Amino acid sequence: RSSRAALAVLESLYGSRLTNAKIELPAGLEDVVPSRLPNLHSGEEVLIAARMSEGVTGKIRLRGLVAGKSFDQSFDIAVKTTTSRGNAFVPRVWASLRVADLENRGRAEDRPTIVGLSKAYAVLSRHTSLLVLESKSMFSAFGVDRSRPQVTWSGEEQAVVSQRGGFA
């Protein structure tokens, strides 16, 4: 009983929280990260990313428990694909979230995937690092592959945002 009273006091101070959170996304969104949602406090945000090959229209459904009672809410989404250079950062956001998700699992068998994503999308991981080499001979001496992602984002291009939220 005392733990329940303490929880009630904390929730009154920090607001309610959504536990056992589950999200359902419309068809066309794959490789969703994070793979498991944390408990969410009132007003807290969580970044969710997914891969898509075509535009997606539908509903996002968020379910869980708030104060032991069922919570179920849906949100409309309409996201279209674009080749705008202003959105070139979006794949890196997905990759960095995917790397973090895999690292949080702590499974040794995920290491090659983590390293591959880190290299392909130029995002850091626990198994890769930032290395500064000053000449072609240094790249050769250390056996470093100099390939880069085909599309890069400078931060100077304007991002395209869909009208219902989310980056296109």
Solvent accessible surface area in square Angstrom, and as a share of the most:
residue,aa,sasa,rsa
1,R,254,0.93
2,S,93,0.60
3,S,85,0.55
4,R,196,0.72
5,A,57,0.44
6,A,55,0.42
7,L,76,0.38
8,A,59,0.46
9,V,88,0.50
10,L,93,0.46
11,E,43,0.19
12,S,89,0.58
13,L,125,0.62
14,Y,149,0.57
15,G,25,0.24
16,S,48,0.31
17,R,69,0.25
18,L,14,0.07
19,T,31,0.18
20,N,95,0.49
21,A,9,0.07
22,K,116,0.49
23,I,46,0.23
24,E,69,0.31
25,L,43,0.22
26,P,20,0.13
27,A,99,0.77
28,G,39,0.38
29,L,30,0.15
30,E,117,0.53
31,D,76,0.39
32,V,47,0.27
33,V,1,0.00
34,P,31,0.20
35,S,69,0.45
36,R,203,0.74
37,L,17,0.09
38,P,67,0.42
39,N,67,0.34
40,L,19,0.09
41,H,88,0.39
42,S,77,0.49
43,G,80,0.77
44,E,88,0.39
45,E,160,0.72
46,V,54,0.31
47,L,107,0.53
48,I,49,0.25
49,A,17,0.13
50,A,29,0.22
51,R,110,0.40
52,M,53,0.23
53,S,102,0.66
54,E,129,0.58
55,G,46,0.44
56,V,6,0.03
57,T,103,0.60
58,G,24,0.23
59,K,117,0.49
60,I,36,0.18
61,R,90,0.33
62,L,32,0.16
63,R,85,0.31
64,G,11,0.11
65,L,64,0.32
66,V,42,0.24
67,A,71,0.55
68,G,66,0.63
69,K,151,0.64
70,S,102,0.66
71,F,61,0.25
72,D,74,0.38
73,Q,84,0.37
74,S,54,0.35
75,F,92,0.38
76,D,76,0.40
77,I,22,0.11
78,A,29,0.23
79,V,17,0.10
80,K,123,0.52
81,T,69,0.40
82,T,52,0.30
83,T,138,0.80
84,S,35,0.23
85,R,123,0.45
86,G,1,0.01
87,N,9,0.05
88,A,10,0.07
89,F,37,0.15
90,V,49,0.28
91,P,64,0.40
92,R,110,0.40
93,V,48,0.28
94,W,14,0.05
95,A,0,0.00
96,S,46,0.30
97,L,42,0.21
98,R,54,0.20
99,V,3,0.02
100,A,43,0.33
101,D,16,0.08
102,L,3,0.02
103,E,24,0.11
104,N,117,0.60
105,R,103,0.38
106,G,66,0.63
107,R,110,0.40
108,A,90,0.70
109,E,120,0.54
110,D,10,0.05
111,R,126,0.46
112,P,98,0.61
113,T,61,0.36
114,I,4,0.02
115,V,36,0.21
116,G,37,0.36
117,L,22,0.11
118,S,5,0.03
119,K,146,0.62
120,A,60,0.46
121,Y,44,0.17
122,A,54,0.42
123,V,15,0.08
124,L,120,0.59
125,S,16,0.11
126,R,167,0.61
127,H,69,0.31
128,T,33,0.19
129,S,91,0.59
130,L,146,0.73
131,L,106,0.53
132,V,114,0.65
133,L,22,0.11
134,E,151,0.68
135,S,48,0.31
136,K,155,0.66
137,S,79,0.51
138,M,68,0.30
139,F,40,0.17
140,S,90,0.58
141,A,85,0.66
142,F,134,0.56
143,G,68,0.65
144,V,51,0.29
145,D,110,0.57
146,R,131,0.48
147,S,86,0.55
148,R,199,0.73
149,P,39,0.25
150,Q,185,0.82
151,V,83,0.48
152,T,69,0.40
153,W,113,0.40
154,S,75,0.48
155,G,39,0.37
156,E,160,0.72
157,E,55,0.25
158,Q,156,0.70
159,A,27,0.21
160,V,52,0.30
161,V,87,0.50
162,S,17,0.11
163,Q,191,0.85
164,R,138,0.50
165,G,33,0.32
166,G,42,0.40
167,F,95,0.40
168,A,11,0.09
